[in-house]
């Protein structure tokens, strides 16, 4: 039993020793082997690797993928025309020289972010102060990013990294300027709106005036045509009356008197003071009736 226990204990020790000597390097990582605090080897190829057991040798893994650094805070930057801009940026970087990276920043990626952020901000300050607001916003936006990337290329070497890309996420005016810009934009929009309303009102008046003029012309022409037709009708009627009355003068006189009675007595409230013996009532008295005696005074 003692031999079996010793054998099992020895096997366990051997397995523990072998496990401390074997390690796997992922394709997304660098493996840095230390020997008594000194960098002994940097392994870049993935696979199963060997090293001396600790504390003789230790291994540290570094991420070789592209990292992202966002601007930690938004600081105002003055342009060439003394306008204050706030720029949010980001950079993409990755470890290029593992030995230099560890010597400069250690194995913690956050150390690089803390040290690199002020350098990037300074590079943006230098590029933006040489340009106008319009250039930063549109015409030279791409050039600003490329120039910042070129400035960071030399700085990145001392960190053992490579700057892959530099991007501007947002450009805005400082809060004090933004309020004045918004007020100016609002007043400009109000001016345009008032101008549009005035133009619309003028066009409306013009259309209404033209419509009124056309209405007056149409009414006048209609009245003219109506009067013309009425005149032609009256002339035709007079012609017919004259022809009819010429055939029978007595009937014509009788018809005129009836027309006169109709016009005179068309309302029950009409009152007339006329001598009944006058010729006006001749037709009412009949053809054989004698004229009424005149009233005595």
MARKOLMAR-801225 format. One record per residue (C-alpha): residue in three letters; x, y, z. Coordinates in pm, whole numbers, padded with zeros to 5 digits, always signed. Each point is the difference from the previous one (the first is absolute). Layout:
% MARKOLMAR-801225
AlaXYZ/...
This chain:
% MARKOLMAR-801225
Unk+00000+00000+00000/Unk+00282+00237+00083/Unk+00151-00059-00341/Unk-00334+00066-00174/Unk-00056+00318+00199/Unk+00351+00117-00079/Unk-00055-00081-00367/Unk-00328+00189-00010/Unk+00153+00300+00181/Unk+00293-00001-00240/Unk-00233-00015-00299/Unk-00199+00294+00133/Unk+00316+00202+00052/Unk+00117-00084-00353/Unk-00340+00101-00146/Unk+00002+00327+00193/Unk+00355+00068-00119/Unk-00093-00078-00360/Unk-00315+00216+00021/Unk+00209+00293+00120/Unk+00240-00051-00293/Unk-00268-00026-00271/Unk-00216+00289-00123/Unk-00213+00077-00306/Unk+00049+00312-00211/Unk-00322+00118-00164/Unk+00016+00155-00348/Unk-00142+00322+00149/Unk+00285+00033+00251/Unk+00371+00055+00045/Unk+00176-00211+00263/Unk+00285+00172+00189/Unk+00226-00232+00204/Unk+00179+00151+00302/Unk+00314-00151+00153/Unk+00068+00144+00343/Unk-00175+00329-00087/Unk+00168+00036-00340/Unk-00176-00048-00336/Unk+00144-00322-00134/Unk-00215-00067-00307/Unk-00302+00131-00189/Unk-00211-00268-00166/Unk-00219+00116-00289/Unk-00100-00336-00151/Unk-00305-00176+00146/Unk+00017-00352+00137/Unk+00116-00207+00298/Unk+00325+00139+00147/Unk+00251-00098+00271/Unk+00183+00202+00263/Unk+00193-00058+00318/Unk-00213-00044+00311/Unk-00058+00300+00226/Unk+00160+00183+00160/Unk+00274-00052-00256/Unk-00222+00116-00287/Unk-00346+00164-00012/Unk-00222+00084-00298/Unk-00218+00309-00063/Unk-00259+00022-00280/Unk-00056+00320-00201/Unk-00304+00057-00217/Unk+00113+00052-00360/Unk-00346+00108-00128/Unk-00085+00357-00095/Unk-00092+00210+00305/Unk-00224+00307+00017/Unk+00073+00316+00194/Unk-00285+00254+00031/Unk+00053+00358+00107/Unk-00032-00011+00380/Unk-00138+00355+00021/Unk-00111+00275-00237/Unk+00221+00306+00023/Unk-00060+00317-00204/Unk+00253+00070-00276/Unk+00038+00344-00161/Unk+00009+00022-00378/Unk+00199+00247-00211/Unk-00292+00246+00024/Unk-00017-00035+00380/Unk-00316-00211+00001/Unk-00025-00261+00274/Unk-00070-00356-00119/Unk-00055-00319+00194/Unk+00131-00311-00181/Unk-00071-00361+00092/Unk+00254-00237-00154/Unk+00112-00361+00007/Unk+00316-00181-00109/Unk+00064-00362-00089/Unk+00333-00148+00108/Unk+00168-00338+00054/Unk+00318-00136+00154/Unk+00284-00003-00256/Unk+00310-00053+00220/Unk-00083-00207+00310/Unk+00343+00059+00162/Unk-00024+00375-00036/Unk-00364-00004+00108/Unk+00079-00182+00326/Unk+00309+00211+00074/Unk-00199+00320-00046/Unk-00346-00082+00136/Unk+00013-00343+00160/Unk-00246-00271-00087/Unk-00316+00200+00083/Unk-00170+00149-00310/Unk-00164+00273+00211/Unk+00338+00156+00068/Unk+00037+00075-00372/Unk-00347+00158-00018/Unk+00074+00231+00291/Unk+00331+00114-00148/Unk-00109+00015-00364/Unk-00319+00207+00045/Unk+00177+00332+00083/Unk+00234-00048-00297/Unk-00293-00050-00238/Unk-00180+00304+00143/Unk+00312+00213-00047/Unk+00030-00116-00363/Unk-00360+00102-00068/Unk+00061+00337+00166/Unk+00293+00071-00232/Unk-00191-00097-00314/Unk-00328+00175+00082/Unk+00159+00332+00101/Unk+00140+00031-00354/Unk-00341-00030-00168/Unk-00336+00175-00013/Unk-00330-00141+00121/Unk-00116-00079-00354/Unk+00326-00183-00073/Unk-00030-00214+00314/Unk-00368-00076-00059/Unk+00011-00085-00370/Unk+00271+00102-00245/Unk+00308-00126+00192/Unk-00153-00243+00247/Unk+00171-00300-00160/Unk+00333+00186-00016/Unk-00020+00083+00371/Unk-00035-00370+00085/Unk+00287-00099-00231/Unk+00230+00271+00141/Unk-00076-00107+00357/Unk+00079-00359-00095/Unk+00335+00105-00146/Unk+00083+00195+00318/Unk-00082-00304+00213/Unk+00213-00238-00209/Unk+00329+00105+00165/Unk-00153+00026+00347/Unk-00146-00350-00034/Unk+00342-00157-00058/Unk+00118+00078+00352/Unk-00306-00184+00132/Unk+00066-00302-00224/Unk-00337+00041-00175/Unk-00130+00083-00347/Unk-00278+00255-00057/Unk-00233-00162-00252/Unk-00260+00274-00041/Unk-00110+00339+00135/Unk-00361+00117-00023/Unk-00201+00307+00098/Unk-00336-00112+00140/Unk-00161+00336+00067/Unk+00080+00368-00041/Unk-00212+00254+00184/Unk+00022+00353+00128/Unk+00059+00065+00366/Unk-00319+00044+00204/Unk+00043+00378+00027/Unk+00028+00032-00377/Unk-00267-00258-00075/Unk-00271+00209+00168/Unk+00088+00309-00204/Unk+00016-00204-00320/Unk-00342-00150+00070/Unk-00145+00345+00069/Unk+00149+00133-00322/Unk-00138-00299-00193/Unk-00342+00052+00159/Unk-00009+00370-00092/Unk+00110-00085-00355/Unk-00276-00260-00033/Unk-00255+00250+00133/Unk+00118+00259-00253/Unk-00036-00250-00284/Unk-00345-00105+00128/Unk-00119+00362+00020/Unk+00135+00069-00347/Unk-00180-00306-00133/Unk-00324+00105+00171/Unk+00029+00352-00147/Unk+00060-00141-00347/Unk-00297-00232+00041/Unk-00224+00285+00117/Unk+00106+00216-00297/Unk-00068-00285-00240/Unk-00338-00058+00165/Unk-00097+00366-00041/Unk+00111-00012-00361/Unk-00209-00310-00068/Unk-00305+00147+00176/Unk+00032+00328-00191/Unk+00024-00187-00329/Unk-00302-00213+00092/Unk-00202+00313+00091/Unk+00099+00162-00329/Unk-00103-00307-00196/Unk-00328-00015+00191/Unk-00077+00366-00082/Unk+00081-00061-00367/Unk-00219-00311-00013/Unk-00291+00176+00176/Unk+00031+00305-00227/Unk+00009-00214-00312/Unk-00297-00204+00123/Unk-00196+00321+00075/Unk+00088+00137-00341/Unk-00115-00317-00171/Unk-00318-00004+00210/Unk-00084+00359-00088/Unk+00066-00072-00363/Unk-00230-00301+00006/Unk-00265+00194+00192/Unk+00021+00284-00252/Unk-00035-00239-00287/Unk-00296-00163+00177/Unk-00169+00334+00068/Unk+00050+00104-00361/Unk-00147-00326-00119/Unk-00290+00035+00244/Unk-00066+00359-00112/Unk+00006-00115-00357/Unk-00251-00274+00077/Unk-00220+00237+00203/Unk+00002+00257-00278/Unk-00092-00260-00257/Unk-00277-00143+00220/Unk-00135+00338+00105/Unk+00003+00122-00357/Unk-00240-00274-00099/Unk-00257+00096+00274/Unk+00037+00350+00152/Unk-00297-00049+00235/Unk+00157-00313+00149/Unk+00325+00184+00035/Unk-00166+00280+00195/Unk-00187-00254+00213/Unk+00325-00190+00077/Unk+00184+00318+00097/Unk-00279+00100+00240/Unk+00005-00344+00164/Unk+00374+00029+00038/Unk-00046+00342+00160/Unk-00261-00142+00242/Unk+00232-00286+00090/Unk+00286+00236+00075/Unk-00222+00236+00200/Unk-00192-00251+00213/Unk+00266-00266+00061/Unk-00014+00054+00380/Unk-00306-00001+00225/Unk+00140+00284+00203/Unk+00034+00239-00294/Unk-00231+00306+00024/Unk-00081+00221-00303/Unk-00210+00313-00015/Unk-00126+00020-00363/Unk-00314+00140-00159/Unk-00214-00304-00095/Unk-00123+00182-00310/Unk+00353+00018-00138/Unk+00105-00200-00301/Unk+00221-00216+00227/Unk-00312-00197+00113/Unk-00159-00014-00347/Unk+00076-00366-00045/Unk-00136-00090+00347/Unk-00331+00169-00080/Unk-00049-00216-00309/Unk-00049+00099-00361/Unk-00364+00105+00033/Unk+00011+00178+00339/Unk-00044+00378+00021/Unk+00263+00201+00172/Unk-00064+00063+00370/Unk-00117+00346+00105/Unk+00264+00209+00153/Unk-00011+00035+00374/Unk-00158+00314+00139/Unk+00208+00231+00204/
